[in-house]
Amino acid sequence: MEAPILAPAPAPPAHAAAPVDVDTGATQPLPARAAAPSERTLGKYIGEGNFAKVRLSTHIPTGEKVAIKIIDKAKLDKITAKKLFREVRIMKLLNHPNIIRLYEVIDTPKELYLALEYAPGGEIFDYLVAHGRMKEKDARRHFHQIVSAVDYCHSRRVIHRDLKAENLLLDGDLNVKVADFGFSNNFDPGQRLSTWCGSPPYAAPELFQGKEYSGPQVDIWSLGVVLYVLICGALPFDGSTLAKLRERVLIGKYKVPFFMSTAAEALIRKMLVMDPEKRLTLQQIKRDPWYTEGCPPEPPVVETKPEPRISPEDHELIIKELSDHGLPREAVEASLNNQTYDAYAATAGRL
């Protein structure tokens, strides 16, 4: 498996503008392009991995909390760097209410800074640890949001390949935000892939078998595991070693607890199918009786060409408001038109 992206990073370069560190009261540099100052205070650390740290930040013009992912380029090998920049490229393509948004990218010689949507509710994994398994009504609501996000990605020919409770975040209203596109990639219909990706407890059997696989079908298997986890608060496949886990996944048997409804069990069984060609598609999942219980049928996601996110009238209002904040109109227009993901575009995206 490829190494995860996140982990410690040195202090950002001292030549950049220096907002106040609310943890220590000291100034902490946050680099920005010279033409677009990034106005933020940096707060506490909220995440850490092998290549980066994540800090809570306040975007001064709007007061919105964002997560700043600070990546130490010196610790990235060629494979990991390629994966990171692919993740950034893909996140720029996505705009969905249940997917973590990428607001801004700041590239410096030593570090890469990603300004991301902040999800104060944390991981669904931690939520389940703290509160226990979900009632099926609540699991259904969350699963709807996850499926909607994955369907949106697939319609844009993006596969996630690492769907798991740790990568499903919650906002302040406990709505799901799909995160961590580090293993994501573009795909063409019918294309077969071969790279091992994801977390073993959520991985499809064809990955353990080393076979070429269909990206969307791998995501469907992971969705089946996720639904089981939401309802049961435990994994369907587990093992003290990777070899034991592999054996259990390839057998395809798991326990169904007494409290799981027959309808939920039936849906999970149709996703956790050993033969990937026989797994449900996303559209079949969205027509399943358990999924639709108490909910109107959802229209299918139709792949379309990207359209402007706002009307010309709203565009002009945003430009005027940013100008009132003291930002030069020409620079803001250029940032929005070129989709450069700099400080101007980040501020506009929050208004």
KOLDO-907203 format. One record per residue (C-alpha): residue in three letters; x, y, z. Coordinates in steps of 0.5 Angstrom, whole numbers, padded with zeros to 4 digits, always signed. Each point is the difference from the previous one (the first is absolute). Layout:
BEGIN
ALAXYZ...
END
This chain:
BEGIN
MET+0000+0000+0000GLU+0002+0007-0001ALA+0002+0004+0006PRO-0005+0005+0002ILE+0001+0007-0001LEU-0001+0004+0007ALA+0006+0001+0004PRO+0005+0005+0004ALA+0002+0006-0004PRO+0005+0006+0002ALA-0002+0007+0001PRO-0002+0003-0006PRO+0005+0005-0003ALA+0001+0007+0004HIS+0000+0004-0006ALA-0008+0000-0001ALA-0005+0004+0004ALA-0001-0002+0007PRO-0007-0001+0003VAL+0000-0001+0008ASP+0000-0007+0003VAL-0006+0000+0004ASP+0003-0006+0004THR+0007+0003+0002GLY-0002+0008-0001ALA+0006+0000-0005THR+0000+0001-0007GLN+0000-0006-0005PRO+0002+0001-0007LEU-0005-0002-0005PRO+0002+0001-0007ALA-0004+0003-0006ARG+0001+0002-0007ALA+0003+0007+0000ALA-0006+0002-0004ALA-0006-0003+0005PRO+0002+0001+0007SER-0003-0006+0004GLU-0003+0003+0006ARG-0001-0005+0006THR+0002-0002+0007LEU+0003-0007+0002GLY-0003-0004+0005LYS+0001-0006+0003TYR+0002-0007-0003ILE-0006-0004-0002GLY+0004-0006-0004GLU+0007-0003-0001GLY+0003-0005-0005ASN+0006-0002-0003PHE+0001+0006-0005ALA-0004+0006+0003LYS-0004+0003+0006VAL-0007+0003+0000ARG-0002+0006+0004LEU-0006+0004+0001SER+0000+0007-0003THR-0005+0006+0000HIS-0001+0003-0007ILE+0000+0007+0002PRO-0004+0004-0005THR-0006-0005+0001GLY+0001-0003+0007GLU+0000-0007-0003LYS+0004-0006+0003VAL+0004-0004-0005ALA+0005-0005+0001ILE+0007+0001-0003LYS+0004-0006-0002ILE+0007+0002+0000ILE+0004-0005-0004ASP+0008-0001+0001LYS+0002-0001-0007ALA+0007-0003+0002LYS-0003-0006+0003LEU-0004-0002-0007ASP+0003-0005-0004LYS-0002+0000-0008ILE-0006-0005+0001THR-0003+0004+0006ALA+0001+0007-0003LYS-0003-0003-0006LYS-0006-0002+0004LEU-0001+0006+0004PHE+0000+0005-0007ARG-0005-0005-0003GLU-0004+0001+0007VAL+0000+0007-0001ARG-0002+0000-0007ILE-0006-0004+0001MET-0002+0004+0006LYS+0000+0006-0005LEU-0005-0004-0004LEU-0005-0001+0006ASN-0006+0004+0002HIS-0005-0004+0004PRO-0003+0002+0007ASN+0002-0007+0003ILE+0008+0001-0002ILE+0005+0004+0003ARG+0001+0006-0004LEU+0007+0002-0002TYR+0000+0008+0001GLU+0007+0002-0002VAL+0007-0003-0002ILE+0007+0003+0002ASP+0006-0003-0003THR+0007+0003+0003PRO+0007-0003-0001LYS+0000-0004+0006GLU-0008-0001+0002LEU-0007-0001-0003TYR-0005+0003+0004LEU-0008-0002-0001ALA-0005+0004+0002LEU-0006-0005+0001GLU-0007+0000+0003TYR+0000-0002+0007ALA-0005-0005+0003PRO+0000+0001+0008GLY-0004-0006+0001GLY+0006-0004-0002GLU+0000-0007-0002ILE-0006-0005+0000PHE+0005-0005+0002ASP+0001+0004+0007TYR-0007+0002+0000LEU-0002-0008+0000VAL+0005-0001+0005ALA-0003+0005+0005HIS-0007-0001-0002GLY-0001-0007-0002ARG-0003-0003-0006MET-0005+0004-0003LYS-0008-0001-0001GLU-0001-0002-0007LYS-0004+0006-0001ASP+0006+0004+0002ALA+0004-0005-0004ARG-0004+0001-0006ARG+0000+0008+0000HIS+0008+0000+0000PHE+0000-0006-0005HIS-0004+0004-0005GLN+0005+0006+0001ILE+0006-0005-0002VAL-0003-0003-0006SER-0002+0007-0002ALA+0007+0002+0000VAL+0003-0006-0003ASP-0005+0000-0006TYR+0002+0007-0001CYS+0007-0002+0000HIS-0001-0006-0005SER-0004+0004-0005ARG+0006+0004+0000ARG+0004-0006-0001VAL+0003+0001+0006ILE+0001-0006+0005HIS+0002+0000+0007ARG+0003-0006+0002ASP+0001+0001+0007LEU-0007+0001+0003LYS+0000-0002+0008ALA-0003+0003+0006GLU+0006+0004+0001ASN+0000+0003-0006LEU-0008+0002+0001LEU+0000+0007+0004LEU-0006+0003+0003ASP-0001+0008+0000GLY-0004+0004+0005ASP-0007-0003-0001LEU+0003-0007-0001ASN+0000+0000-0008VAL+0005-0005-0003LYS+0006+0003-0004VAL+0004-0005-0004ALA+0007+0002+0001ASP+0007-0003-0001PHE+0001-0001-0008GLY+0007-0002+0001PHE-0002-0007-0004SER-0005+0003-0005ASN+0001+0000-0007ASN-0003+0001-0007PHE-0003-0006-0004ASP-0003-0001-0006PRO-0006-0005-0001GLY+0002-0007+0000GLN+0007+0002+0002ARG+0004-0005+0004LEU+0004+0002+0005SER+0006-0004+0004THR+0003+0005+0006TRP-0002-0003+0007CYS-0003+0006+0003GLY-0004+0001+0007SER-0001-0003+0007PRO+0000-0007+0000PRO-0006-0001+0004TYR-0004+0004-0005ALA+0004-0003-0006ALA-0004-0005-0005PRO+0002-0007-0001GLU+0003+0001-0007LEU+0005+0005+0003PHE+0002-0005+0005GLN+0001-0005-0006GLY+0004+0005-0004LYS-0005+0000-0006GLU-0001+0006-0004TYR-0006+0003+0002SER-0006+0005-0002GLY+0001+0006+0004PRO-0008+0002+0001GLN-0001-0008+0003VAL+0006+0001+0005ASP-0004+0006+0003ILE-0006-0004+0000TRP+0003-0005+0004SER+0003+0005+0005LEU-0007+0003+0000GLY-0003-0006+0003VAL+0005-0001+0005VAL-0001+0008+0002LEU-0008-0002+0001TYR+0002-0006+0004VAL+0004+0004+0004LEU-0005+0006+0001ILE-0005-0005+0002CYS+0004-0005+0005GLY+0005+0005+0002ALA+0005-0006-0002LEU+0004-0003-0006PRO-0003-0005-0004PHE+0007-0003-0002ASP+0005+0000+0006GLY+0007-0003+0002SER+0006+0000+0004THR+0004+0000-0006LEU+0000+0002-0007ALA+0000-0008-0002LYS-0006-0001+0004LEU-0004+0006-0002ARG+0001-0002-0007GLU-0002-0007+0001ARG-0007+0002+0003VAL-0001+0005-0006LEU+0001-0005-0005ILE-0004-0005+0003GLY-0005+0006+0000LYS-0004-0002+0007TYR-0002+0004+0005LYS-0004+0001+0007VAL-0007+0003-0001PRO-0002+0002+0007PHE-0007-0001+0002PHE-0002+0008+0000MET+0001+0001-0007SER-0006+0000-0004THR-0001-0005-0006ALA-0001+0006-0005ALA+0007+0002+0002GLU+0003-0006+0000ALA-0002-0002-0007LEU+0003+0007-0002ILE+0006-0001+0003ARG+0001-0008-0003LYS-0002+0003-0007MET+0006+0005+0001LEU+0005-0005+0003VAL+0000-0005-0006MET+0006-0004-0001ASP-0001+0001-0008PRO+0001+0007-0001GLU-0004+0000-0007LYS-0006-0002+0005ARG+0000+0005+0005LEU-0005+0006+0000THR+0001+0006-0004LEU-0001+0007+0003GLN-0006+0001-0003GLN-0003-0007+0002ILE+0002+0002+0007LYS-0004+0006+0000ARG-0006-0004-0002ASP+0001-0005+0005PRO-0006-0001+0005TRP+0004+0002+0006TYR+0004+0006-0003THR-0007+0003-0002GLU-0004-0002+0006GLY-0003+0007+0002CYS+0003+0004-0005PRO-0002+0002-0007PRO+0004-0003-0006GLU+0006+0003-0002PRO+0001+0003-0007PRO+0007-0003-0003VAL+0006+0004-0001VAL+0001+0002-0007GLU+0007+0001-0002THR+0000+0007-0003LYS+0005+0005-0002PRO+0002+0005+0006GLU-0004+0006+0000PRO+0001+0007+0004ARG-0001-0001+0007ILE-0004+0007+0001SER-0004+0004-0005PRO+0003+0006-0003GLU-0004+0005+0005ASP+0003-0004+0006HIS+0007+0000-0003GLU-0001+0008-0001LEU-0002+0000+0008ILE+0006-0004+0002ILE+0005+0004-0004LYS-0003+0006+0003GLU+0000-0003+0007LEU+0007-0002+0000SER+0002+0007-0003ASP-0003+0003+0006HIS+0004-0004+0004GLY+0006+0003-0003LEU+0002-0005-0005PRO+0002+0002-0007ARG-0006-0001-0005GLU+0005-0002-0006ALA+0003-0005+0004VAL-0006-0003+0003GLU-0003-0001-0007ALA+0006-0003-0003SER+0000-0005+0006LEU-0007-0002-0001ASN+0001-0001-0008ASN+0006-0004+0000GLN-0002-0004+0006THR+0007+0001+0004TYR-0002-0002+0007ASP+0003+0006+0003ALA-0002+0004+0006TYR-0004+0004-0005ALA-0004-0006-0002ALA+0000-0003+0007THR-0004+0007+0003ALA-0005+0000-0006GLY-0001-0007+0001ARG-0002+0001+0007LEU-0005+0006-0001
END
